[in-house]
Amino acid sequence: MDKSLPTGKLSRGKVVGKALLKIGTKKSKRFLSNGNHAQTHKEIADVIFNALGELKGVSVKIAQQVALGMPFLPPTYLEKISKSFNNIPSINKALIRKIIKVELGAYPQDVFDIFDVNAFAAASLGQVHLATKGSEKIAVKVQYPGIKKSIASDMSLIHFGLKHFAKGQNVDHIISEIEERLYEEVDYTLEAKNYTFFKENMNNVNIVIPHVFTKLSSEKVLSTSFLEGLDFQSYLETNPSQKEKDAYAQLIFDSFFYSLYHLKHIHADPNPGNFLFMPEGKLGLIDFGCVKTVEEDFLKKYNQLHLNLVENHDDKSIIPQYIDLGMIEEQSEEKMQKFYIEVIKPLDTLYKEPLLNESYDFKENSDFSKRGFEMIFEVQKKQYHSVHKLNEQFIFINRTLLGYYALFEKMGAKIETKYVNKLMKEHQ
């Protein structure tokens, strides 16, 4: 089987074109036969992911970003997404040597004392190799070739499919946001700056962020200090104590809100692979390709809204705040009330649930994610037209937080909300 990444405009265009034609045919058949939506969703999801399998590379990452950023997608699409995370082919050894030579000016053996040409991990749009220089162990992330060139062409396939799932509504602003994040992720010089920013400002002795070796990095190669730790699944397999799991969940929870309120930047990729569980309760945080900057004005409005939600203010006082955030269109009071109750309020309920009391136990609420997805799907069935009103900053904050909640659920962890509620009140 051919595992190379098709980078040519013509070769990728053929794959996309064929998939678009198939999607159009399946939609037409359903319309003519008055077929069921669920079956058509499944068939279109199959077409999209078969095409992504051929395109490889960035397409899988796009699909993952879409799943995290668009809460109206049907379960079929989300299920397909969950199986695609490791669907990117490795770079062969000769090409790795060539990339290092082009980017750093010399072959790996001349740049590093030791360089393992076999990757030990996959990363955002690249793969990671272990190297040494002197006494220092170094993680060297090398970007998949042809990734940047493929972003624009591959977005057309996803965009077309999403227009179907969103019932033809305007998803351009969300697609643009995802595309912007992807272009940022393929610029490792920007990721290096993100690493340095968080390392200098995180202000928590239990959060460990690697050091960047600037002279050994470029736009397509990123060298950082190597962290020794267990990945999420390996950590769970050690059967850690409840106390230890609670402590790690608390660390992730508190540091997310610290980043949001104090740094106005969030590590916006809740992939469990971005955490390393280290000795003495320390947590390694890696992969800063997807970082979202939060505007001060938005954060103030967002904070006040969520304080009011946690304090159970009535719908009448909540709706104007959503209008101010651009998520509810100003129209008759009756229409605004209906839209809020059917589309936004169910998601509000999900967001605020863990924050309502002094603590929240994800072991006792092990159906949190399941309820969340079911709620989102119910919203989707009622209001297809809602997608064009979603605020991009709102999406990135809430989907990141919900991603962390899914991790806590897998850990069966209990979190305390005292620090977070204090932060929210301080920033009124």
C-alpha positions as CSV (number, residue, x, y, z in Angstrom):
1,M,0.0,0.0,0.0
2,D,1.3,3.5,-0.9
3,K,2.0,5.4,2.3
4,S,3.4,8.6,0.7
5,L,1.8,11.9,1.2
6,P,0.3,13.2,-2.1
7,T,1.5,16.8,-2.2
8,G,0.9,17.8,-5.8
9,K,-2.0,20.1,-6.5
10,L,-3.3,17.9,-9.3
11,S,-3.1,14.6,-7.3
12,R,-4.8,16.1,-4.2
13,G,-7.3,17.8,-6.4
14,K,-8.4,14.5,-7.9
15,V,-9.0,12.9,-4.5
16,V,-11.0,15.9,-3.3
17,G,-13.0,16.2,-6.6
18,K,-13.9,12.5,-6.5
19,A,-15.1,12.8,-2.9
20,L,-17.2,16.0,-3.6
21,L,-18.9,14.2,-6.4
22,K,-19.7,11.2,-4.2
23,I,-21.1,13.5,-1.5
24,G,-23.3,15.3,-4.0
25,T,-24.6,12.0,-5.3
26,K,-25.5,10.6,-1.9
27,K,-27.3,13.8,-1.0
28,S,-29.3,13.6,-4.2
29,K,-30.2,10.0,-3.7
30,R,-31.5,10.7,-0.2
31,F,-33.6,13.6,-1.5
32,L,-35.1,11.6,-4.4
33,S,-35.8,8.6,-2.2
34,N,-36.8,10.6,0.9
35,G,-34.2,8.5,2.7
36,N,-33.2,8.9,6.4
37,H,-30.7,11.6,7.5
38,A,-28.7,9.2,9.8
39,Q,-27.8,6.8,7.0
40,T,-26.8,9.7,4.7
41,H,-24.7,11.2,7.5
42,K,-22.9,7.8,7.9
43,E,-22.3,7.5,4.1
44,I,-21.0,11.0,3.8
45,A,-18.7,10.6,6.8
46,D,-17.4,7.4,5.2
47,V,-16.7,9.3,1.9
48,I,-14.9,12.1,3.8
49,F,-12.7,9.8,5.8
50,N,-11.9,7.5,3.0
51,A,-10.7,10.6,1.1
52,L,-8.7,11.8,4.2
53,G,-7.1,8.4,4.3
54,E,-5.8,9.0,0.8
55,L,-4.7,12.5,1.4
56,K,-3.1,11.7,4.8
57,G,-1.1,14.4,6.5
58,V,-2.9,17.6,7.3
59,S,-6.3,16.4,6.4
60,V,-6.6,14.2,9.5
61,K,-5.5,17.2,11.7
62,I,-8.1,19.4,10.0
63,A,-10.8,16.8,10.7
64,Q,-9.8,16.7,14.4
65,Q,-9.9,20.5,14.7
66,V,-13.3,20.5,13.1
67,A,-14.6,17.9,15.6
68,L,-13.3,19.9,18.5
69,G,-14.5,23.3,17.2
70,M,-17.9,22.5,15.8
71,P,-20.4,21.2,18.3
72,F,-23.3,20.6,15.8
73,L,-21.7,17.5,14.1
74,P,-23.6,14.2,14.1
75,P,-22.2,11.3,16.2
76,T,-21.2,9.4,13.1
77,Y,-18.7,12.1,12.2
78,L,-17.3,12.3,15.7
79,E,-16.9,8.5,15.9
80,K,-14.9,8.5,12.7
81,I,-12.8,11.4,14.0
82,S,-11.9,9.4,17.1
83,K,-10.4,6.6,15.0
84,S,-8.3,8.9,12.8
85,F,-5.7,10.3,15.3
86,N,-2.9,7.9,14.4
87,N,-3.7,7.8,10.6
88,I,-0.7,9.9,9.5
89,P,2.2,8.0,7.8
90,S,5.8,8.2,9.1
91,I,8.5,10.1,7.2
92,N,11.2,7.7,5.8
93,K,14.7,7.9,7.2
94,A,16.3,9.4,4.1
95,L,13.8,12.2,4.0
96,I,14.3,13.0,7.7
97,R,18.0,13.5,7.0
98,K,17.2,15.8,4.1
99,I,14.8,17.9,6.0
100,I,17.3,18.4,8.9
101,K,20.0,19.3,6.3
102,V,17.7,21.9,4.6
103,E,16.4,23.4,7.9
104,L,19.5,23.3,10.1
105,G,22.2,23.4,7.5
106,A,23.8,20.0,8.3
107,Y,22.8,16.4,8.5
108,P,21.5,15.0,11.8
109,Q,24.8,13.3,12.8
110,D,26.6,16.6,12.3
111,V,24.1,18.7,14.3
112,F,23.6,16.3,17.2
113,D,25.9,13.9,19.0
114,I,23.2,11.1,18.6
115,F,20.1,11.2,16.5
116,D,17.6,8.3,16.4
117,V,16.1,8.2,12.8
118,N,13.2,6.2,14.1
119,A,10.5,8.5,15.6
120,F,9.3,7.8,19.1
121,A,6.1,9.8,18.9
122,A,3.7,11.5,16.6
123,A,2.9,15.2,17.1
124,S,1.0,18.1,15.6
125,L,1.6,17.7,11.9
126,G,5.0,16.1,12.5
127,Q,6.9,13.3,14.3
128,V,9.4,13.4,17.2
129,H,12.9,12.0,17.3
130,L,15.2,11.5,20.3
131,A,18.6,13.2,20.0
132,T,21.4,14.1,22.4
133,K,23.9,17.0,22.5
134,G,26.4,16.8,25.3
135,S,24.6,15.6,28.4
136,E,21.2,17.0,27.2
137,K,18.5,14.7,25.8
138,I,16.5,16.5,23.1
139,A,13.1,15.9,21.5
140,V,13.3,16.9,17.8
141,K,10.0,17.5,16.1
142,V,10.2,17.3,12.3
143,Q,7.3,18.5,10.2
144,Y,5.7,16.3,7.6
145,P,6.8,17.5,4.1
146,G,4.2,19.2,1.9
147,I,1.9,20.0,4.9
148,K,1.7,23.7,4.4
149,K,1.0,23.5,0.7
150,S,-1.9,21.1,1.3
151,I,-3.9,23.1,3.9
152,A,-6.0,25.3,1.5
153,S,-6.8,22.5,-1.0
154,D,-7.8,20.0,1.7
155,M,-10.1,22.5,3.5
156,S,-12.4,22.4,0.5
157,L,-13.3,18.8,1.2
158,I,-14.1,19.4,4.8
159,H,-15.9,22.6,4.1
160,F,-18.2,21.0,1.5
161,G,-19.0,18.1,3.9
162,L,-19.7,20.5,6.8
163,K,-22.1,22.6,4.7
164,H,-24.2,19.4,4.5
165,F,-24.0,18.7,8.2
166,A,-24.8,22.3,8.9
167,K,-27.7,22.3,6.5
168,G,-26.0,24.7,4.1
169,Q,-25.6,27.5,6.6
170,N,-22.6,29.8,6.8
171,V,-19.6,28.0,8.4
172,D,-17.0,30.2,6.7
173,H,-16.0,32.1,9.9
174,I,-15.4,28.9,11.8
175,I,-13.5,27.3,8.8
176,S,-11.4,30.5,8.7
177,E,-10.6,30.2,12.4
178,I,-9.6,26.6,12.0
179,E,-7.5,27.4,8.9
180,E,-5.7,30.2,10.8
181,R,-4.9,27.8,13.6
182,L,-3.5,25.2,11.2
183,Y,-1.2,27.7,9.5
184,E,0.0,28.7,13.0
185,E,0.6,25.0,13.8
186,V,2.9,24.5,10.7
187,D,5.1,27.4,11.8
188,Y,7.4,25.9,14.4
189,T,9.1,29.3,15.1
190,L,5.7,30.5,16.4
191,E,5.3,27.3,18.5
192,A,8.8,27.9,19.9
193,K,7.6,31.4,21.1
194,N,4.5,29.8,22.6
195,Y,6.7,27.4,24.5
196,T,8.9,30.2,25.9
197,F,5.9,32.4,26.7
198,F,4.2,29.7,28.8
199,K,7.5,28.5,30.4
200,E,8.2,32.1,31.6
201,N,4.6,32.9,32.7
202,M,2.9,29.7,33.9
203,N,4.0,30.3,37.5
204,N,3.3,26.8,38.8
205,V,6.2,24.6,40.0
206,N,4.2,21.4,39.2
207,I,3.8,22.3,35.5
208,V,6.9,21.4,33.6
209,I,7.4,23.0,30.1
210,P,10.4,22.0,28.0
211,H,13.1,24.5,27.1
212,V,13.5,25.4,23.4
213,F,16.9,25.1,21.7
214,T,16.5,28.1,19.4
215,K,19.7,27.4,17.4
216,L,18.5,23.8,16.7
217,S,15.1,24.9,15.5
218,S,13.5,26.4,12.4
219,E,10.1,26.8,10.8
220,K,9.9,23.0,10.2
221,V,12.1,21.6,12.9
222,L,11.6,22.2,16.7
223,S,14.1,21.0,19.3
224,T,13.1,21.1,22.9
225,S,14.4,19.5,26.1
226,F,13.2,15.9,26.5
227,L,10.8,15.2,29.3
228,E,10.7,11.8,31.1
229,G,7.2,10.8,31.9
230,L,4.2,8.5,31.1
231,D,1.6,9.3,28.5
232,F,-2.0,9.4,29.6
233,Q,-3.0,5.8,28.9
234,S,0.3,4.4,30.3
235,Y,-0.3,6.4,33.5
236,L,-3.8,5.0,34.0
237,E,-2.4,1.5,33.5
238,T,-0.2,2.0,36.6
239,N,-3.4,2.0,38.6
240,P,-2.6,5.3,40.5
241,S,-4.4,6.2,43.7
242,Q,-7.6,8.3,43.7
243,K,-5.7,11.0,45.6
244,E,-3.0,11.2,42.9
245,K,-5.6,11.2,40.0
246,D,-7.5,14.0,41.7
247,A,-4.3,16.0,42.2
248,Y,-3.4,15.8,38.5
249,A,-7.0,16.7,37.4
250,Q,-6.9,19.7,39.8
251,L,-3.6,20.8,38.4
252,I,-4.9,20.7,34.8
253,F,-8.2,22.4,35.8
254,D,-6.6,25.2,37.7
255,S,-3.8,25.9,35.2
256,F,-6.3,26.2,32.4
257,F,-8.2,28.9,34.1
258,Y,-5.0,30.6,35.3
259,S,-3.9,30.7,31.7
260,L,-7.2,32.1,30.6
261,Y,-7.5,34.9,33.2
262,H,-3.9,35.8,33.9
263,L,-2.1,35.1,30.6
264,K,-5.0,35.7,28.2
265,H,-3.6,32.7,26.3
266,I,-4.8,29.1,26.4
267,H,-3.2,25.8,25.3
268,A,-6.2,25.0,23.1
269,D,-5.5,21.3,22.3
270,P,-6.9,19.0,25.0
271,N,-5.4,15.9,23.3
272,P,-4.3,13.6,26.2
273,G,-1.0,13.1,24.3
274,N,0.0,16.6,25.3
275,F,0.4,15.6,28.9
276,L,3.3,13.7,30.5
277,F,2.7,12.3,34.0
278,M,6.0,12.7,35.9
279,P,7.4,11.8,39.3
280,E,6.4,13.8,42.5
281,G,3.1,15.0,41.1
282,K,4.6,17.0,38.3
283,L,2.9,17.3,34.9
284,G,4.7,17.8,31.6
285,L,2.9,20.1,29.1
286,I,4.0,19.7,25.5
287,D,3.0,20.6,21.9
288,F,2.2,24.3,21.8
289,G,1.1,24.4,18.2
290,C,-2.5,25.3,19.0
291,V,-2.5,28.3,21.3
292,K,-5.5,30.7,21.4
293,T,-5.0,34.4,22.4
294,V,-8.1,35.7,24.2
295,E,-9.1,39.4,23.8
296,E,-9.6,41.3,27.0
297,D,-13.0,42.7,26.0
298,F,-14.3,39.3,25.1
299,L,-12.9,37.8,28.3
300,K,-14.7,40.4,30.4
301,K,-18.0,39.6,28.8
302,Y,-17.4,35.9,28.8
303,N,-16.6,35.9,32.5
304,Q,-19.6,38.0,33.5
305,L,-21.9,35.7,31.5
306,H,-20.6,32.6,33.1
307,L,-20.6,34.0,36.6
308,N,-24.3,34.8,36.0
309,L,-24.9,31.3,34.7
310,V,-23.3,29.7,37.7
311,E,-25.4,32.0,40.0
312,N,-28.5,30.9,38.1
313,H,-29.6,34.2,36.8
314,D,-32.9,34.1,34.8
315,D,-33.1,33.8,31.0
316,K,-34.2,37.4,30.6
317,S,-30.9,38.7,32.0
318,I,-28.7,36.1,30.2
319,I,-30.1,36.7,26.6
320,P,-28.7,40.3,26.3
321,Q,-25.2,39.1,27.2
322,Y,-25.4,36.6,24.4
323,I,-26.5,39.3,22.0
324,D,-23.5,41.4,23.1
325,L,-21.2,38.4,22.3
326,G,-22.8,38.2,18.8
327,M,-24.3,34.7,19.5
328,I,-28.0,35.7,19.5
329,E,-29.4,37.8,16.8
330,E,-31.5,40.8,17.9
331,Q,-35.1,40.2,16.9
332,S,-38.5,39.8,18.6
333,E,-38.3,38.8,22.3
334,E,-40.3,35.6,21.6
335,K,-37.8,34.5,18.8
336,M,-34.8,35.3,20.9
337,Q,-36.2,33.4,23.9
338,K,-37.0,30.4,21.7
339,F,-33.5,30.4,20.2
340,Y,-31.8,30.7,23.6
341,I,-33.9,27.9,25.1
342,E,-33.5,25.5,22.2
343,V,-29.9,26.1,21.1
344,I,-27.8,27.8,23.8
345,K,-29.3,27.0,27.2
346,P,-28.8,23.2,26.9
347,L,-25.1,23.8,26.3
348,D,-25.0,26.4,29.1
349,T,-26.3,23.7,31.4
350,L,-23.5,21.4,30.4
351,Y,-20.8,24.0,30.8
352,K,-21.8,25.2,34.3
353,E,-22.6,21.8,35.8
354,P,-19.1,21.2,37.2
355,L,-18.9,24.7,38.6
356,L,-22.1,24.9,40.5
357,N,-20.8,23.4,43.8
358,E,-17.5,23.4,45.7
359,S,-16.5,20.2,44.0
360,Y,-17.4,17.9,41.1
361,D,-16.9,14.2,41.0
362,F,-16.4,12.8,37.5
363,K,-16.5,9.2,38.9
364,E,-20.0,9.8,40.2
365,N,-20.9,11.6,36.9
366,S,-19.2,9.2,34.5
367,D,-21.9,9.9,31.9
368,F,-20.9,13.5,31.6
369,S,-19.5,13.3,28.0
370,K,-22.2,11.0,26.9
371,R,-24.9,13.4,28.1
372,G,-23.0,16.2,26.5
373,F,-22.8,14.6,23.0
374,E,-26.5,13.6,23.3
375,M,-27.5,17.1,24.2
376,I,-25.4,18.6,21.4
377,F,-27.1,16.2,18.9
378,E,-30.5,17.2,20.2
379,V,-29.7,20.8,19.7
380,Q,-28.5,20.1,16.2
381,K,-31.7,18.3,15.2
382,K,-33.8,21.3,16.4
383,Q,-31.7,24.2,15.1
384,Y,-29.5,23.7,12.1
385,H,-29.3,27.4,11.5
386,S,-27.5,28.1,14.7
387,V,-24.0,27.4,13.6
388,H,-23.3,30.7,11.9
389,K,-23.8,32.5,15.2
390,L,-21.1,30.7,17.1
391,N,-18.3,33.0,18.4
392,E,-14.9,31.6,17.5
393,Q,-13.3,32.6,20.9
394,F,-16.2,31.1,22.7
395,I,-15.9,27.8,20.8
396,F,-12.1,27.5,21.5
397,I,-12.4,28.1,25.2
398,N,-15.4,25.9,25.8
399,R,-14.4,23.0,23.6
400,T,-10.9,23.0,25.3
401,L,-12.5,22.9,28.7
402,L,-15.0,20.2,27.7
403,G,-12.0,18.2,26.3
404,Y,-10.3,18.4,29.7
405,Y,-13.6,17.3,31.4
406,A,-13.5,14.2,29.2
407,L,-10.0,13.4,30.5
408,F,-11.2,13.9,34.1
409,E,-14.1,11.5,33.4
410,K,-11.6,8.8,32.2
411,M,-9.6,9.4,35.3
412,G,-12.6,9.2,37.5
413,A,-11.3,12.3,39.2
414,K,-12.8,14.8,41.6
415,I,-12.0,18.5,41.2
416,E,-12.5,21.4,43.6
417,T,-13.9,24.7,42.2
418,K,-12.9,27.1,44.9
419,Y,-9.8,28.6,43.0
420,V,-11.7,28.9,39.7
421,N,-14.7,30.6,41.2
422,K,-12.4,33.0,43.1
423,L,-10.6,33.9,39.8
424,M,-14.0,34.5,38.1
425,K,-15.1,36.9,40.8
426,E,-11.8,38.7,40.8
427,H,-12.1,39.5,37.1
428,Q,-15.6,40.9,37.3
